[in-house]
Amino acid sequence: MGNRKVSHFFVFIFGMNIKRQLKQLDRQLNFKRNKEIYHKKSNGQWGYYINPHFDQVVEYLNEKNLKKVIDLGAGEGHVIELLNDMGFQAKGYEIEDELIEQYHQKFNKDNIIKKDIMFLTTDDIKDFEVIYFYDPFRDLELKKNFLIYITNIVIPDQTIIYKHEKDRIKNYLSEVTGLKTEVYHFLEIFRK
């Protein structure tokens, strides 16, 4: 009788491990498929750059069941449109007219709003579950001021996903703001 319980336990554990592996494989295949769809949208006329840790962003969003994303410093909108193709509801803020124009030429959509992210208010981000940005400033002092500012305007239950441009710096947001953050692969997560 005891051996039967042990064997059922191992079958249960083995089954859970297989389910987890299948779920992970499904996420990887969906990411690859959506990345291919996105690449085809470009018609081969332009290249694209996606943050190399973008799959970790998608994994985190799926894991936490977060759907509404605002990309701060959205650039040409690659991240936004890839997220939208994957079933998320993504928009972005960008200040550079040239990047916004390139976005409109490539995608013919209106998911990027012209706005200086250093002057955002809580009203500008209140409709989103996730505030995402990939190091929008090169200037160190400006970057620090932005990180402090953005963590002060988020509302309860909003999540900030921050990717520092240098992989070796995994808790920069925490160091600058003094807030407790979670490190998820190479992403730094702050939830108010």
N, C-alpha and C positions, 0 to 999 in steps of 0.2 A: 504494500500500500504506500509506504514511504517513497519508494523508487518512482512510483507513478506520479506523485506530487512533484518530485524533483524534475522528472522529464517534462511535465506540463509547464513547470516554471521556465525551463530552458527553451521550450517551444515558444512560450509567450515572449521572453526576452529576445529570442532570435527573430520572431515576427515583428516586434517593435523596431529592431535594428533595421530590418529590411524595409519597413514602412518609412523610416527616417531617410534611408539611402534613396528610396524611390522618390520621396518628396524633394530631396536635394537634387537628384538627377532631373526631375521635372522642372525645377526652377532654373537649372543650368540650360536645359533645352529651350525653355521659354525665352530666356535671356538671349541665347544664341539666335533663335528664330526671329525675335523682335529686332535684334541688332541687324540681321540680314534684311529684314523688311525696311528698316530705317536706311540702310546703305542703298537699297534699290531705289528708294525715294529720291535719292540724290541724282539719279540717272547718270552716274559716273562723271558728272560735270564738275563736282567739287568734292574735296576730301572732307573728312570730319574728324574732330577730336572729341573723344569721350573720356572723361576722367577714368583712369585705369582701375579705379575702385568703385566704378559705377554699379557693378554687379552686387557689391556689398551694400550699397544704398538700397537697391531694389530688394535684396534679401531682407534687410532690416524693415523696410516698409511693409513687405508681405508678412513678415513674422509678427509685426505689431498691428497689422491690419489698418495701416494708415494710407489714405487715398488722396487727400488734398494737399498739394505741395506748391510752395512758392520758391522759385529759384532767384536768389539775390545776386545780381551781377550776371544776368542770364546770357550775355554775349549774343551769339548768333542763334540761340534757341535750340541747340542740339539736344541738350538734356531734357528740356521741356517736351519736345515733340517725341522723343523716344519714350519718355514716361507716359505721355498721352496714348501712344501706340500700344503700350503695355496695359492700358486700362486705368491708369491713374488720372487725376484731374490736376494738371499742372499749368501754372502760369509763371511769369517772371517779370522782374524789374531790371531795366537796363538804362543807363544814362547816355551812352554813345549813339548818336544818330546813325553813324555808318554801320554799326553792328545791327541796329534795329532794321535798317533798310535791307541789309543782307538777309536777315531773318525773313522779312516780307517777300523778298525775291525767291528765296528757297522754298518756303512753306506756304506762302499766300494765306496766312492765318493772323489772328490778332491776339495771340496769347502772351505777347510781351508788351508791357506798359512802360512808357518813358518816365523814369523817376530816379532821382538821386537816392541811393540806399542809405546815405548818411543822414537823410532827413525823413525817414519813414516814421510813421506814427503807429500806434496800436491799431487804429482803424484800417491802415493799409495792409495789415497782416492777419487781422482777426478771423477771417473766413477760412484760414488754412490750418491744417493739423501739423504741418511740417514746414519749417523754414530751413531751406538748404542753401549752402554756399560753399564754394571751393576757392578759398583764399582770393577774394575779389580785389585786394589791395596789395601792392608791392611795398609801399612805404610802411615801415615798421610802426611808426607812431600812429599813422592813420589806421592801420590794421588793429592796433590795440584799442584805440578809441572806438572803432566800429564794434569790436567784440563786446566791450563794456556796454555800449549803447544798445546793441541789439538784444542782449540778455536782459536789459531793463525794460524793454517794451513788449516782450512776449507775455502772453496771458496764460493762466493756469491750463494745464493739459496740452499745451503746445510743445512740440519737440523741435530742437535745433539740431540739425545734422551738419557738422562742420568737418571739412577735410582740409588739413593744412597741406600746403604744397610739398613740404618735406616729410617723407614717410617716417623718418626717425623721430619727429616731434609729434607725439601722440596725445599729449595733454596740454597743449598750448592754451586752449580756451580756458581751462581750469586755472592754469598758472596766471593768466592775465586778469581774469575776473574774480578769482578766489572762490568760484562756485564748484560744487561737486559735479563731475561729469563721469560718464561711462565711456570706456574705450571699447569699440566694437570693430574688430579687425583694425583697419587703419582710419576709422572714422571716430570722431569724438561726438558724443551725444549729450545734450543737456535737455532735461525735461523739467519744466516749471511746475 
